[in-house]
Amino acid sequence: MLHSITDVHAHYDEAVFDTDRGEVLRTLREAGVCAIVNSGSSVPSSRRSLDLAKRFEGVYASVGVFPLEAYNVPSGWLEQISDMAEEDGCVAVGEIGLDYHLEDGAGPTYAQRETQKNVFRAQLELARRKGMPVVIHDRDADEDVIRLLAELPCPGMIHRFFSRVEYGFQLLEMGLSLGIGPAVTYSNAGELVQVVRQMPLERLLLETDAPFLPSARFEGKRATSDMIADVCEVVAQIRGDVTPQEVALAARENARRMFGI
């Protein structure tokens, strides 16, 4: 069994965990998981993330508004996120970013994209004022994400990285780390495999996006942080220069350095 597993992006505040959340989080520690960053995606979920950080050992929070929540932000939302960012247990601003993907392929309208960019920009500015790292969601929006990060550079990570190789290396050159998760265990990982093989190990972070992204052998099940062990196995196979435990330890140190956990 691997130890020192660190999941830098999860959503244990989701309703799917309502019946057994405490049991799951306690069991994960027994399975080698030493730290979890629970990510907010709205004002209410950011509050729930902080509550989890205060209740459970080894759980930390990031607070922020997810791009698809940008259209419905309440009055005073940024002040509320700013206040929560000051609370004990908060280690980052996130999950923030841009999402231009829709199932029908049409993508959001121009006005919706502008709304997302305004909310993203406001939270980048907040993170810069606070001196905090950011956790960025980027789906089908690479060029605008890179443009805004060039305008407002912040330390941080691209969560659940699944962009093309060239964007991966542009983001790495900008100083960002990449969140690698169970997507790499699937047969269609494609360009993600190339990025994992070539990226500096000191810029690799591990995540599950629990409950949303289980590893391949658990496809269809609820994702939990112990599935990172499968990610470590595959990353070690792809790279050929590290063992699974060394992957876990490197990612643990990277998370400690970025988030102070």
C-alpha positions as CSV (number, residue, x, y, z in Angstrom):
1,M,0.0,0.0,0.0
2,L,1.3,3.5,-0.9
3,H,1.6,6.2,1.8
4,S,1.7,10.0,1.7
5,I,-1.0,10.2,-0.9
6,T,-2.2,13.8,-1.4
7,D,-5.3,14.7,-3.3
8,V,-5.1,18.4,-4.2
9,H,-8.6,18.6,-5.7
10,A,-11.8,16.9,-4.4
11,H,-15.4,17.7,-3.7
12,Y,-16.3,15.8,-0.6
13,D,-19.0,18.4,0.1
14,E,-21.1,16.9,-2.7
15,A,-24.4,15.4,-1.8
16,V,-23.3,11.9,-3.0
17,F,-21.2,11.8,0.2
18,D,-24.0,12.9,2.5
19,T,-24.7,9.4,3.9
20,D,-21.1,8.4,4.7
21,R,-18.8,11.4,4.4
22,G,-17.2,11.0,7.8
23,E,-16.7,7.3,7.4
24,V,-15.1,7.8,3.9
25,L,-12.7,10.5,5.1
26,R,-11.6,8.5,8.1
27,T,-11.1,5.3,6.0
28,L,-9.0,7.2,3.5
29,R,-6.4,8.0,6.1
30,E,-6.2,4.3,6.8
31,A,-5.6,3.8,3.0
32,G,-2.6,6.0,2.9
33,V,-4.2,9.4,2.1
34,C,-2.5,12.1,4.3
35,A,-4.0,15.3,2.9
36,I,-7.0,16.4,0.8
37,V,-7.8,19.9,-0.6
38,N,-11.5,20.2,-0.9
39,S,-12.4,22.7,-3.6
40,G,-15.2,25.2,-3.5
41,S,-17.2,25.8,-6.7
42,S,-19.6,28.5,-5.5
43,V,-20.1,30.6,-2.4
44,P,-22.1,27.9,-0.5
45,S,-19.8,25.0,-1.5
46,S,-16.8,27.1,-0.5
47,R,-18.4,27.5,3.0
48,R,-19.0,23.7,3.1
49,S,-15.3,23.1,2.1
50,L,-14.1,25.2,5.0
51,D,-16.5,23.4,7.4
52,L,-14.9,20.1,6.3
53,A,-11.4,21.5,6.8
54,K,-12.4,22.5,10.3
55,R,-13.9,19.1,11.1
56,F,-11.5,16.6,9.7
57,E,-7.8,16.1,10.1
58,G,-5.8,16.4,7.0
59,V,-8.6,18.2,5.0
60,Y,-8.0,21.7,3.7
61,A,-10.1,24.0,1.6
62,S,-9.9,26.2,-1.5
63,V,-12.6,28.8,-2.0
64,G,-13.9,30.3,-5.2
65,V,-16.6,30.4,-7.9
66,F,-16.4,27.8,-10.7
67,P,-16.9,29.3,-14.3
68,L,-20.3,27.7,-14.8
69,E,-21.5,29.2,-11.6
70,A,-20.4,32.7,-12.8
71,Y,-23.8,33.5,-14.3
72,N,-25.6,33.3,-10.9
73,V,-23.2,34.8,-8.4
74,P,-25.0,36.5,-5.5
75,S,-24.6,40.1,-4.5
76,G,-21.4,40.5,-2.5
77,W,-20.0,37.2,-3.7
78,L,-16.4,38.4,-4.0
79,E,-16.3,39.9,-0.5
80,Q,-17.6,36.6,0.8
81,I,-14.9,34.6,-1.0
82,S,-12.4,37.2,0.2
83,D,-13.5,36.7,3.8
84,M,-13.4,32.9,3.6
85,A,-9.9,33.0,2.1
86,E,-8.7,34.5,5.4
87,E,-10.2,31.6,7.5
88,D,-8.1,28.8,9.1
89,G,-7.9,25.8,6.8
90,C,-8.1,27.8,3.5
91,V,-5.0,27.3,1.3
92,A,-6.0,28.5,-2.1
93,V,-8.5,30.4,-4.3
94,G,-10.3,28.0,-6.5
95,E,-11.9,26.3,-8.3
96,I,-11.8,29.2,-10.7
97,G,-11.3,29.5,-14.4
98,L,-13.1,29.2,-17.8
99,D,-15.3,26.5,-19.3
100,Y,-16.3,26.9,-23.0
101,H,-17.5,23.3,-23.4
102,L,-21.2,22.2,-23.8
103,E,-22.4,18.8,-24.6
104,D,-23.9,19.9,-27.9
105,G,-20.6,21.5,-28.9
106,A,-22.1,25.0,-29.3
107,G,-20.2,26.5,-26.4
108,P,-21.3,29.5,-24.3
109,T,-22.3,32.7,-26.0
110,Y,-20.0,35.7,-26.3
111,A,-21.7,37.4,-23.4
112,Q,-21.4,34.2,-21.2
113,R,-17.7,34.0,-22.0
114,E,-17.3,37.6,-21.0
115,T,-19.1,36.9,-17.7
116,Q,-16.8,34.0,-17.0
117,K,-13.7,36.0,-17.8
118,N,-14.9,38.9,-15.5
119,V,-15.4,36.5,-12.6
120,F,-12.1,34.7,-13.3
121,R,-10.2,38.0,-13.5
122,A,-11.7,39.2,-10.2
123,Q,-10.6,36.0,-8.5
124,L,-7.1,36.2,-9.9
125,E,-6.8,39.7,-8.6
126,L,-8.1,38.5,-5.2
127,A,-5.5,35.7,-5.1
128,R,-2.8,38.2,-6.0
129,R,-3.9,40.5,-3.2
130,K,-3.9,37.7,-0.7
131,G,-0.7,36.1,-1.9
132,M,-2.5,32.8,-2.4
133,P,-2.1,30.1,-5.1
134,V,-5.0,29.5,-7.5
135,V,-6.7,26.3,-8.6
136,I,-7.8,26.7,-12.2
137,H,-10.4,24.9,-14.2
138,D,-9.7,25.1,-18.0
139,R,-12.0,23.3,-20.4
140,D,-11.8,24.2,-24.1
141,A,-10.6,27.7,-23.1
142,D,-6.8,27.3,-23.2
143,E,-6.0,30.5,-25.1
144,D,-8.1,32.8,-22.9
145,V,-6.8,31.1,-19.7
146,I,-3.2,31.7,-20.9
147,R,-4.1,35.3,-21.9
148,L,-5.6,36.1,-18.5
149,L,-2.7,34.4,-16.6
150,A,-0.2,36.4,-18.6
151,E,-2.1,39.6,-17.6
152,L,-2.5,38.5,-13.9
153,P,0.2,35.9,-13.2
154,C,-0.4,33.8,-10.1
155,P,1.2,30.7,-8.6
156,G,-1.0,27.7,-8.8
157,M,-2.2,24.7,-10.7
158,I,-4.3,23.7,-13.6
159,H,-6.8,21.2,-12.2
160,R,-7.6,18.0,-14.0
161,F,-5.3,18.9,-16.9
162,F,-6.6,17.5,-20.2
163,S,-5.5,20.1,-22.8
164,R,-3.2,19.5,-25.8
165,V,0.5,19.0,-25.4
166,E,1.5,22.4,-26.6
167,Y,-0.8,24.1,-24.1
168,G,0.5,21.9,-21.3
169,F,4.1,23.1,-21.9
170,Q,3.0,26.7,-22.3
171,L,1.4,26.5,-18.9
172,L,4.4,24.8,-17.4
173,E,6.6,27.6,-18.8
174,M,4.4,30.1,-17.1
175,G,5.2,28.5,-13.8
176,L,1.9,26.6,-13.3
177,S,1.8,23.0,-12.0
178,L,-0.5,20.4,-13.5
179,G,-3.1,18.3,-11.7
180,I,-2.9,14.8,-13.0
181,G,-5.7,12.4,-12.0
182,P,-7.4,9.2,-13.0
183,A,-7.9,10.3,-16.6
184,V,-4.3,9.1,-17.2
185,T,-5.4,5.5,-16.3
186,Y,-7.8,5.3,-19.3
187,S,-6.8,3.9,-22.7
188,N,-7.7,7.1,-24.4
189,A,-5.4,9.3,-22.3
190,G,-3.5,10.1,-25.5
191,E,-1.7,13.5,-25.3
192,L,-2.0,13.5,-21.5
193,V,0.5,10.6,-21.5
194,Q,3.0,12.6,-23.5
195,V,2.7,15.5,-21.1
196,V,3.2,13.2,-18.0
197,R,6.2,11.6,-19.6
198,Q,8.0,14.9,-20.3
199,M,6.9,17.3,-17.6
200,P,9.2,18.0,-14.6
201,L,8.2,15.8,-11.7
202,E,8.4,18.8,-9.4
203,R,5.4,20.3,-11.2
204,L,3.2,17.3,-10.9
205,L,0.2,17.3,-8.5
206,L,-2.2,14.4,-8.0
207,E,-6.0,14.6,-7.7
208,T,-9.2,12.7,-8.2
209,D,-11.9,15.4,-8.6
210,A,-13.8,13.1,-6.3
211,P,-16.6,12.0,-6.7
212,F,-16.4,12.7,-10.4
213,L,-13.4,10.9,-11.9
214,P,-12.6,7.3,-10.8
215,S,-9.7,5.4,-12.1
216,A,-10.3,3.1,-15.0
217,R,-10.7,-0.1,-13.0
218,F,-13.4,1.6,-10.9
219,E,-15.2,3.2,-13.9
220,G,-18.8,3.9,-13.0
221,K,-18.2,4.1,-9.3
222,R,-17.8,7.2,-7.0
223,A,-14.2,8.5,-7.1
224,T,-12.3,8.6,-3.8
225,S,-8.8,9.8,-3.0
226,D,-7.3,6.4,-2.5
227,M,-7.7,5.9,-6.3
228,I,-4.6,8.1,-6.6
229,A,-2.7,4.9,-6.0
230,D,-3.7,3.8,-9.5
231,V,-2.6,7.1,-10.9
232,C,0.8,6.7,-9.2
233,E,1.2,3.2,-10.8
234,V,0.4,4.5,-14.3
235,V,2.6,7.7,-14.0
236,A,5.5,5.5,-12.9
237,Q,5.0,3.2,-15.9
238,I,4.8,6.1,-18.3
239,R,7.9,7.9,-17.0
240,G,10.0,4.9,-16.2
241,D,12.3,6.9,-13.9
242,V,10.4,6.6,-10.7
243,T,8.5,4.1,-8.6
244,P,4.8,4.6,-7.7
245,Q,5.8,5.5,-4.1
246,E,8.3,8.1,-5.4
247,V,5.5,9.6,-7.5
248,A,3.3,9.9,-4.4
249,L,6.1,11.4,-2.3
250,A,7.1,13.9,-5.0
251,A,3.5,15.0,-5.4
252,R,3.2,15.3,-1.6
253,E,6.2,17.6,-1.5
254,N,4.9,19.6,-4.4
255,A,1.6,20.1,-2.6
256,R,3.3,21.0,0.6
257,R,5.4,23.6,-1.2
258,M,2.4,25.1,-3.1
259,F,-0.3,25.0,-0.4
260,G,1.6,24.9,2.8
261,I,-0.1,21.6,3.9
